[in-house]
């Protein structure tokens, strides 16, 4: 009987059941908390991976668009250096035609005709590849986006900013300035 007095649950079975219920609830609660914590960790990891995936997809799309833009620019403007290197050829052919006077035209008409044909063919090739000439006329207004002022002079009968001489034709490659037209510009006439 001494053993019985030492164990309070033997005298009170309801206390024993309450203690067992409490222990089971604590274990279930601990188990539930561990499962909940693990579930929360998995959700956080899922959200992080989803965010990384979306960012990676956006970056991939940006790289694709950038590569497409670079490809188009290379296609349009890849020949810029070659085009710039051909401009002196155009200038020299143009100067050769301007230098020939009437007497030389009669004597060397075949050569002059060959130079004219070569110049025309060069302009056709330029046009085929998107190069267009910028050929201002005397009296046009100076445009700093297309013209380069080589000198400025006060010329009576002109307005300030008016082109008074064209030294070299400029060129555009598609919509980009390849070389500005080289011009002389009138300044305000001296009083």
C-alpha positions in Angstrom: 0.0 0.0 0.0 2.9 2.3 0.4 3.4 2.2 -3.3 0.0 3.3 -3.9 0.3 6.4 -1.8 3.4 7.5 -3.7 1.6 7.5 -7.1 -1.1 10.2 -7.0 -2.6 9.0 -10.3 -3.5 5.6 -9.0 -5.9 7.3 -6.5 -7.4 9.6 -9.1 -7.9 8.1 -12.6 -9.4 11.4 -13.9 -6.1 13.2 -13.1 -4.3 10.5 -14.9 -6.5 10.9 -18.0 -6.1 14.7 -17.8 -2.3 14.4 -17.6 -2.3 12.0 -20.6 -4.5 14.3 -22.6 -2.3 17.3 -21.8 0.8 15.3 -22.8 -0.8 14.2 -26.1 -1.9 17.7 -26.8 1.6 19.1 -26.2 3.1 16.4 -28.4 0.6 17.1 -31.2 1.1 20.9 -30.8 4.9 20.4 -31.0 4.5 18.1 -34.0 2.1 20.6 -35.6 4.5 23.4 -35.0 7.3 21.5 -36.6 5.2 20.7 -39.6 4.0 24.3 -39.8 7.6 25.6 -39.6 8.7 23.2 -42.3 5.8 24.1 -44.5 6.5 27.8 -44.0 10.2 27.2 -45.0 9.1 25.3 -48.1 6.7 28.2 -49.0 9.5 30.8 -48.6 11.8 28.7 -50.7 9.1 28.3 -53.4 8.5 32.0 -53.4 12.2 32.7 -53.7 12.7 30.2 -56.5 9.6 31.7 -58.3 11.0 35.2 -58.0 14.4 34.0 -59.3 12.7 32.3 -62.2 10.7 35.4 -63.2 13.9 37.5 -63.0 15.8 35.1 -65.1 13.1 34.9 -67.7 12.9 38.8 -67.8 16.7 39.0 -68.1 16.7 36.4 -70.9 14.0 38.4 -72.8 16.1 41.5 -72.4 19.2 39.8 -73.7 17.2 38.5 -76.7 15.9 42.0 -77.5 19.3 43.5 -77.1 20.8 40.9 -79.4 18.1 41.5 -82.0 18.7 45.2 -81.8 22.5 44.7 -82.1 22.0 42.4 -85.1 19.8 45.0 -86.9 22.3 47.8 -86.2 25.1 45.6 -87.4 23.1 44.9 -90.6 22.3 48.6 -91.2 25.5 50.2 -89.9 28.1 47.5 -90.1 29.6 48.9 -93.3 30.1 52.4 -91.9 33.9 52.2 -91.9 34.0 51.0 -95.5 31.5 53.7 -96.5 33.6 56.4 -94.9 36.7 55.0 -96.7 34.8 55.2 -100.1 33.8 58.9 -99.7 37.3 60.2 -100.8 36.9 58.1 -104.0 33.6 59.9 -104.6 35.2 63.3 -103.9 38.1 62.6 -106.2 35.8 61.5 -109.1 33.7 64.6 -108.5 36.8 66.9 -108.6 38.0 65.2 -111.8 34.8 66.1 -113.5 34.8 69.6 -112.2 38.4 70.1 -113.3 37.8 69.1 -116.9 37.1 72.2 -119.1 35.4 72.3 -122.5 38.6 71.8 -124.5 39.5 68.7 -122.4 36.0 67.4 -122.8 36.4 67.4 -126.6 39.9 65.8 -126.5 39.3 63.2 -123.7 35.6 62.8 -124.0 35.8 59.0 -123.6 37.8 59.4 -120.3 35.4 62.0 -118.9 32.5 59.8 -119.9 34.1 56.9 -118.1 34.6 59.0 -115.0 31.0 60.1 -115.1 29.8 56.5 -115.5 32.0 55.4 -112.6 30.7 58.2 -110.4 27.1 57.3 -111.3 27.8 53.6 -110.5 29.4 54.6 -107.2 26.2 56.6 -106.3 24.0 53.6 -107.3 26.0 51.4 -104.9 25.8 54.0 -102.2 22.0 54.2 -102.7 21.7 50.4 -102.7 23.3 50.3 -99.3 21.3 53.1 -97.7 23.7 56.0 -98.3 22.1 59.2 -99.4 23.9 62.4 -100.3 23.4 65.7 -98.5 23.9 68.3 -101.2 23.0 71.8 -100.0 22.7 74.6 -102.5 24.1 78.2 -102.2 21.4 80.2 -100.4 20.2 77.3 -98.3 20.1 77.8 -94.5 22.9 76.2 -92.5 21.8 73.2 -90.5 24.3 72.1 -87.9 22.9 68.6 -87.9 23.8 68.0 -91.5 26.4 70.7 -92.4 29.9 71.5 -91.1 30.9 75.2 -91.4 34.4 75.3 -92.9 34.5 79.1 -92.8 32.4 82.1 -92.2 32.5 85.3 -94.3 30.4 88.5 -94.5 29.0 88.6 -98.0 26.8 91.5 -99.0 23.3 90.5 -100.1 23.1 87.4 -97.9 21.7 86.7 -94.5 23.6 85.3 -91.5 23.6 81.5 -91.5 23.1 81.2 -95.3 25.3 78.8 -97.2 27.5 80.7 -99.6 29.8 77.8 -100.8 29.6 74.0 -100.8 33.1 72.4 -100.6 32.0 68.7 -100.1 28.8 66.8 -100.3 27.8 65.1 -97.1 26.2 61.6 -96.7 23.7 59.9 -94.5 23.9 56.1 -93.8 20.2 55.2 -93.4 19.3 57.8 -90.7 22.8 58.4 -89.3 25.1 61.1 -90.4 28.1 59.6 -92.1 29.8 62.8 -93.1 28.4 66.4 -92.8 28.4 68.5 -95.9 31.3 70.9 -95.8 30.1 74.5 -96.4 31.0 78.1 -96.2 28.5 80.2 -94.2 27.6 83.9 -94.4 28.0 85.9 -91.3 26.1 89.1 -90.7 27.3 91.5 -93.4 29.7 94.2 -92.1 28.1 97.7 -91.9 
